[in-house]
């Protein structure tokens, strides 16, 4: 695996006795991509885990059953692990569709006047007002400010309001 991984959730608890785990997710990309695996961060390293089955419990939780994890004791070893997905398997966005904000971490931001501002170091999507952190500057990820997203070039082109970069 040579591509970039991005966080899509966290395993929060075991479910039942067959080895299922509840995952609190922020992106259901594994379903849209029809993927048969995700990555868990185990002892600081990404490790692929193959999905045996899964189902949505609600809008933010899915129950996942991984291959070779067949009981609650074994499943409990992975509670608290962050879940990641390979960017290269993420479905291509339709024209004009904004990708999951977290997926843009590491992408370049180019302002139409100031030029290249640097890479998105972090995306804060914990509130309705999503912001990109670029070299210590917080930039609103508001759709009216985004001119174009070049997925192939991993670049977000923006029209940032005058004075915002001076704050």
Secondary structure, DSSP 4 states (H G I P E B T S, - for coil): --S-EEEEEEEEEEETTTTEEEEEES--HHHHTT-SEEEEEETTEEEEEEEEEEEESSSSEEEEEETT--SHHHHHTTTT-EEEEEGGGSPPPPTTPPPPGGGGTT-EEEETTTEEEEEEEEEE-SSSS-EEEETTEEEE--GGGEEEEETTTTEEEE-PPTTGGG-
